[in-house]
């Protein structure tokens, strides 16, 4: 295997040398290798879709002061203040780099936001505070090659906690800062692995912290901020996943989202005195994605029902902490997705990001008194009619093994069918990343372009290992079972031939990150059944990926893919890796990569491009010097989409 990698590296060096003189050109921060000029008509057809905007809700300002949102009006996503629904948006950040995350201080006096941003996609996120009055931002983290994330305010809005790798670049510590002081944030928990703060106690003396081993396993602790001592929040025998926890209004209890003793994540109440755990939502139901609780005893539950969002608000019994009666408010999107569901300080409104196939991403609220949904933003669709945008169908395909009741395991997917198609439509199968991600019915302007303008059918599967379907389904691809998820993808490749409206001779698999790995795997395993593949920041070799991904991610990724240091596991990882199967690849490939990617390093794309170019396989390569794990800058995103469109037009002869 090491000899193969060495030969691949040598081949890449020779191929790159030839390409640099013959087929390589530079356009700004982009390097285009073996990519021909684009037809002007392609860019013109795509232009309206590239101008569509996607925004989201960040948080409520204190005392009904308005809302903080994130939108793009230039090249990158920046923060905006709004005072009323459909009111003016006041942009308050103007950085060259996009804002990664932000939260609003609950303090009226401080009246500001904590936010994070990196440089060139390197994911060394730094933490800043901006005062809404002066709009001046000051950095709070130590800088350098450290990752600082998950900021959290206490009830006063003066103190904050966040996680940082500043100490050794690998492990996440938890730091505590005070906005009313000039002192540097202090270390309150020296971590090994990944540690994050979830909630401050009402009196500010304790912090719920999470030690995350993997997507399916973490442990919760109570951290005493005076002594630095921590103790388990509750004792468990079996591994569980508890991604969210909030103290009750008086601090005597904790509400937590957990899959303890169940397959799906649900909300429980923990009585701190007795240690009693009370289940509030039915663990036999669909997963709860997130929740929020008010001091007045209301709880908002955001369910993930096969990818669609269902929001329900209940009253809580003050003694038993159980749900009382029927929901006092409900919002079900069919199809559509909510994110970041949060009550305002009055507890009378719920804010959230609203997204769907015909909704390009807006900040909105649910008024609990009237039951009405009010849009705060109405983002543009580039001049496209919202009603004409394609709404996908939720379908299933039977895979190779047996599931419930001895029947073939069902693999769900969202299917976008071209309107009024004449003849058989070509197909693009889009594989999500993660691998623990989930394809959901959200607004994707490029998918809409493929379906509406090029007449390409799009399938977005959720193969085993996807989130949203419970712990068991999520773990079915772990470690040496990686090939099983690839065979789930095969089920959808073969499904195409069963549909009279689809052309099984024109199928492309496309995806980013782990989806890029799946695209390469499709090329390696099913070249006889597909016409080509597009890999965006994709893994070409699981062994070299695990050896070269950033140290702060390595242990968590080993929990997912298996430990390449174990000879038996390493052998399986090598066997399933696309780079070891280049002799089986016979169809064109388009590879897209960010040079600053800390997750899937550039070397993963370089080596597969080198190997296929050496074999004479038609391979396009787009490299962005100012991007990381996926493109974030509008001009780069535009170029990426134009080139993918042209590649598909050429391949499918459209």
Secondary structure, 3 states (H helix, E strand, C coil): CHHHHHHHHHHHHHHHHHHHHHCEEEECCEEEECCCCCCHHHHHHHHHHHCCCCCEEEEEECCCCEEEEEEECCCCEEEEEECCCCCCCEECCCCCCCEEEEEECCCCCCCEEEEEECCCCCCCCEEEEEECCCCCEEECCCCCCCCEEEEEECCCCCEEEEEECCCCCCCCEEEEEECCCCCCCEEEECCCCEEEEEEECCCCCEEEEEEEEECCEEEEEEEECCCCCEEECCCCCCCCCCCEEEECCCCCEEEEEECCCCCCCEEEEEECCCCCEEECCCCCCCEEEEEEECCCCEEEEEEEECCEEEEEEEEECCCCCCEEEEEEEEEECCCCEEEEEEECCCCCEEEEEEEECCEEEEEEEEECCCCCEEECCCCCCCCCCHHHCCCCEEEEEEEEEECHHHCEEEEEEEEECCCCCCCCEEEEEEECCCCCCCCCCCCCHHHHHHHHCCCCEEEEECCCCCCCCCHHHHHCCCHHHHHHHHHHHHHHHHHHHHCCCEEEEEEEEEEECHHHHHHHHHHHHCCCCCCEEEEECCCCCHHHHHHHCCHHHHHHHHHHHCCCCCHHHHHHHHHHCHHHHHHHCCCEEEEEEECCCCCCCHHHHHHHHHHHHHCCCCEEEEEECCCCCCCCCHHHHHHHHHHHHHHHHHHHCC
